[in-house]
Every structure is written in C-alpha cells, then in structure tokens.
C-alpha cells in the first residue's frame, strides 16, 4: 500500500498549497502526479473538519476510473 511518504517533493508541495490556501485551482499536465496529493489534502481537510465539502472538476473518465483506483491503492492516513 502506498503512503504519504511515497509522495515526491512536488507532490508534497501540491498537498501543502491545497491545505494552506482557502480556494485553489491546481492545474498541471497529465501525469504530473496531481491525484495522490489532492486526495491526501482532501482527506486531511475533511478529517480535521476544516471543510465539509469539496468540489472536484475532472474529466468523466478520470472521475470514474482513475480516482477510485488511486483511492484503493493508497493509505491516506
């Protein structure tokens, strides 16, 4: 199972930005490693009761296939 320690330096930066800015639009090219840090940040924000909802805008295929696969493959604790 992959964990937070498996994130690359750039991904840890994504995680910090998402959690430190009230509203954020994260835009990066495909394959740049956005999914895992976004999921990690969302988990932390929800668990810490800092937010109660999140809005994710993604292509349908990514939302239906990529995200569920990533969620199953990571331990976001």
N, C-alpha and C positions, 0 to 999 in steps of 0.2 A: 504494500500500500504506500502510495506517495504521500509525503507530509510537507508541511511548510518549509522544512529545511531543504527540500528538494528544489525550491524556487531559485531561479537565477537572480543575480543582482538587479537587473532591470525589472524583473517581476516583483521583487520586494519593493522597488521604487513605486510601481503601479499601486501596490497594496497600501503603502503609506499615503500616497496622494489621494486615493479614493476615500480613505478614512479621515483625512485631515481637512478636506475641502467640502463645504456644505453641499454644493452642486458641482458635479464634474462630468465632463464628456471625454471619455477615453477613446482616442482614435489612433490606431496603429495598423500597419499592414497585416495581411493574413499570415499566420504562422509565427507572429512575433511573441506569442505567449501571453495573450491577454486573459484567456478564460480562467486559468487557475488563480491568479491573484485577484481577479474580480470576484470569483466565488468565495475566496478566503475573506476578502474585505466585507462582503455581504454577510457572511456567517458571523463575523466579529461584530458588525453593527447591529444585527438582529439579536444576537445573544446578549450584547451589552445594553439592549433596549434603547440604543441611540436612535434607531429608526424602527418603524413598524411596517413599512412597505418600501419596496424598491421597484423601479421601472427599468426594464432591460429592453432595449430595442436591438433586435438581431434578425438576420435572415431566417426564414422559416426552417430551413434545413439545419442550421446551427442550433436553433432553439429546440428542435425536436430530436436531433441526433447527437450532436457534439456535446452539448451541455449535460444531458443525462449520463452519457458515457464518462465524462470528466468527473461528475459528482460521484459516480460509483467507484472510480479509480483513485480517489483522494480521501485522506483523513484530514478534514479541515479543522480539527480541534487545535 
